[in-house]
Amino acid sequence: MDADNKPVYAIDIVSDLIRAYSGTEPVFFQRDGNFFAASNVGFGWLGHGLSTTPKDPERLRYSEKEDAEILESEDIRNSDEERKIKKNELNRVKPLIFGPDHDCYSLENMFELVEEISKLKDDGKIRMLTHGVRYRSHKYGYASDGEDVGLNSGRVIDRKRYFELMRLKEEGLYSGLERVSEEAKDEPEFGMGMTKSKKDIVEMAYDGTETGRMGHKPFSILDALVITPDFLITFPRNGTFDYRGENKTWTEKTEFNGRGGVLKFRGVGTGSESPFSSYYRTNSFEISGIDSQDFGVESEQIDRTLAYGRKVISEFMPKIQQYVGRLNKMNNQAYSGEIAGREKRRQEDLARV
């Protein structure tokens, strides 16, 4: 809990951090299940979002309720057969749509998007878009196949209500994971010999984007990041750039996967004490100067930029620490036996040296 004894949520951390760093109000939107808080200096990102498609009638027949975001939002498209975007939504939605030939984006694209949307009067709402891919054989007249990327669904909802629903979603996931972690602490190591292991449910939640299992995962760790041309901070897991494996540098033109996310997040090893953290890295910079004066001026500019970024991040570290601490607390509870056993073996190894 923070100073006011209130829980902290990832959507508030990334939104407030990018707002403080840029000194401007971010442009908020949801695209393909990911939340964005974009500015002219970088953007915040969450690897989760709200629904954009109503439940089918069969699911509603069996007492499953419609999602609140669907009940409280409006479709951005007309209800006729053509399903075109409504005229009053076109200028706000068009900068957010991919396609037709790609579903990637870069920091440069974000800056352009922010510039376009910032020209419009803020209406206090947020747009939630989901793209679809349509297969087209011989799209360009070649033997190879092609794909068209287009808007599949889209809704608009009051921004304050969107933030409330995102907090409720996060609280529901983590409260549920806390209950499972409490029950898991009394199970055998990693639930061995059990057909319905609580520890197995926790382990599934820890899976990264490359190690995720097929099938339903009751709970998931929610990843968050803020990226600018100068630095990247992620929590509660670390990750690698999707576009080039272990490469740790990026530019304003580097393309990120629209549906896969900016990073591929690593799975967290079970049985370790406090495995969650925040991860800060600076970008690499090339300094070009024909003399010592040019070199010194550019070096000082980079130092000032990075120092300002670290200053802003340090102001948000207590909230990030609280967010990460909640996850570590439930982990240490679920795997208390494994952690104690590992520490005992470590002490025995030290005694033999």
N, C-alpha and C positions, 0 to 999 in steps of 0.2 A: 504494500500500500504506500501511496505517496504521503506528503506532509498533511494532506487533508483526509487521510485514511480512505482514499478512493483507489480502486484498481486502475492501472494504466493499460491502454490498448495500442496495438501497433499502428492503427490508422491515425491516431492522434499524434503519435511520436513522429512518423514520417511527414505528416502534413505540417506540424509545427516546426520541425527541423528545416524543411525546405523553405517555409515561410520566413523563418528567422535568417537563414543564409542568404536568401535572395532579396529580402526587404520588401517583397511584394506579395499580394494575395495569389496563391497558386490557382491554376486551372485544374479543376477536378473532373475526372471521368473514369468510367469502367470500360475496359475493352477485353473481350474474350476471357472473362472470368478474373481479370487482374485489375486492381485499383491503381490509379495514377494521381499524383499531385505534382503537376508540371509547372515549371517556371522558366525564365529566360537564362537561368544558370545551371539547371539540372532538374532532376525529378525524383520523387519518392515513389516507391512501388511496393505493392503487397501481392502475394501470390494467391489471393482469394478474393471473391466478390459475391454479389447477390444474384439471384435467378433472373433470367430475362425471358423465360418461356413458361407459360402457364402449364400446370399439371394436366395430363390427359384426363378425360371424363371417367375412365375406368378407375383410376387411382382415387379420384374424388368420391366415387360411389362407395368405396370401402372406408369411409370416415376419415381419410387422409385430408388434412386441411390444405387449402391453397396457401402459398407463401405470401407473407405480409407485403413483400415488395411488389408482388404482382397485383394484389388487391389495391394497393395504395399508389400505383404508378399508372402511366398511360403509354400506350403504344405510340411510337414516333411515326408510324406509317398509317396510311389510310386503310380503312377496312374493306375497300372494294377489291376487285380481282387483280388490279395492277399492283397494289400494295406499295405504291410510291411513298417516299418520305414526305410528310406533311410540309407545306410551304413555310409555316412558321418555325419549323425545326431545321430546315435545310441548311441555313448558314451556320448553325451551331453543331450540326452533325457531320457535315461534309468534311471538315478538316480531320475528323477522327476516323474516317472510314479507310480501310486498306483497299488495295486493288487497282485494277483487276488482276494484275500479274504477280503480286507478291504480298506477303503478310509479315514483313519485317519493318523495323523502324530504327532510328538512330537518335543521338542527342540533337543533331542538326534538325531532324524532322520535328522533334519536340519543340525546339525553339521556334520553328516556323508555325507550328500548330498554336503555340501560346500567343504568338504575335497576331494571328488571324482571329482567334477567339477573344482576345483582349480588346479588340476593336468594338465588340458588341457589349451592350449593357448587361451587367450581371443580373440574371433573373432568379438567382437563389436555388437553382435546380442542378441536377447532375444527370448526365446521359449514360446509359448502360447499353453497350453494343456487343453483339456476338456475330462473328463472321462464319461463313460456311465455305467449303471448297467443293467445286463442281468439276467432275472429270470430263475432259474433252479430248477425244482422240484426234491426233493430227491437227492440233490447234493452229500451228503455224505452217502447215503444209509439209512438215517433216515426218519422218518415220516415228520419231519419238512422240510420246504423249504429252499433254499439257493440262494445266489446271486453271480454273478461274476462281478468284477469291471475291466474295461478295457479301453484303450484309444479310445475315440470316434472321436476326431478331434484334429489336432495340426498344428500350423503354426510357421514360424520363420520370424522375421522382424528386420530391423536395429534398434539398441537400442535407438539411439538418436531420430529417427523418432517415435518410440514407446512412448517415454517420451513426445514428442510434441503432439501426438494424445491424450494421456491421459490428458494433460493440456487442450487441446481444448474441450475434453469431459466434464471435470469438469467445465470449464468456461461456456460452453453451458448450463449445468444444473443450475448453480448458477445464471447466467445472466437471465435465464428464470424465476427462482424462485423470483429474485429481481423484475422483471416486474409484476409478479402476486401479490407480496406483496404490491407493489405500488398501484395497482388497488384495492386490498382487504381492504385498510385502510378506504375507504368510504362506505363499506358495513355495514349492521346491524350486531349486535353482533353475531359472528360465522355464519354469512350468514343466519340467521333465516328467514324462509319464502321465501327463494330463491331456485330455481330449479338448477341453475348453479352458485354455490358460489365459488368465488376466495379463500375465507378462507378455504373452504373445500379442495381445491387443496393443500393449504399450510399444512393443518392438515394431509393430506395423506402423504406428504413428511416427516412429523415428526414421522410417525409410526415407531416403533422399529421392530426388526426381529421377535418378538413374537406377535406383535399386528398389523402387516401389513395386509392390506385389500386385498381381492381377486380382480383381474382385473388390468387394466392398471393404473399405477401411472405416471403422466406426469413428475414429478420431485421427487428426493430422496435426503436425507441427506447422504453424503458420509463419512463413518466411517473409522478411521485410528487408528493404534496402533503400538507400539514397545514393544516387550517382551524379557526379558533375564531371566536367572535363579534367578536374584536378584530383578528385578523391572518390573513393567508394567505401561505404560502411554498410555492413549487413548484420543482421541478428535474427534469430538466435543460432543460426547455422552458417557455416562458410560455404562457398561455392566457387565454381570455375566458370569462365565464360563459355557459353554454349557454342559460339562460333569458331573457336580455335583451341579446344582442349584446355591445356594448362596455361595458355598465354595469359599474362596478368596485366597487360596494357590495353589501352583503348584510345580512340580518337572521337571527335565529334561526328565522324562519318561511319564509325563502326556500326554494323547492323546487328540488331538483337532479334531473336525469334519472337514473333508476335504472339504466338500461342504457347510456346514453350517457356518464355520468360527471358530475363536478362542473363541469369546464371542457371547452371545446373547445381542444385544443392546436394551436398554430401549427406549420406546417412550418418546417424549418430550411433556410436558403439554402445551397446547395452552393458550394464554392469560397471560402468565407470562413474566415479563421483563427479558431480557437477559438470556434465559434458557440454552444456550450452554456454554461449558467450556472445560478445560482439566482435566484429572483425573489421578493422580499418586498414585501408591501404591507399597509398598515394600513387598517382600515375607517373610514368617516367616522362621526362621532359628533355627535349633537345634544345640546347642553347647555341645559337649562331651569333658570332661576333668577330668582327675583323680586328678588333683591338681590345685591350684590357678594359677600357671604359664601357664598350658595348656589352662585353661579357658581364661586367659588374652590375650594370643596369638591369639586364635580364635576370640575373641571378637574384637580385634583391626583389624584383617583382614577383618571381616565383615563391621566394621565401615569405613575402607578405601575404600572398594568396593562400598558401598552405597554412600559415599561422592563423589567419582569420578563420579558415575552415576548421582547424583544430579547436579554436576558441569556441565556436558555435557548438561543435559536437560535444565538447567538454561540459557545456551548460545542460545538455540533454542526457549526459551519461547517468545521472541518478535515476531517471525514468527508464532508460534502457536496462540499467542494472536491476531495477525492480521487475521489469518484464521478464528478463532472463532468469532472475532469481526464482520466480514462481515456477518455471519449468524445472529448474535444478532441484527445487524442494520436492516436487512430485517424483522426479527421477530417483533422488536419494532415498525416498521412502519406498518406492517400488523395488529397488534393488539393494536395500539395506544389507541383506544377507550376503550378497555377492561382493559388495563394497568392503564389508568387514572381513570376508574371507580373503580378498585380494590384499588387504592391508596386513593381515596376519601372515600371509605367505611372504610379503615383502620384508616384514620384520624378521622372519625366520631366515630368509636369504642373507639379510644384513648380519645376522648373528653368526652365520657360517663363514663370513669373510675374515 
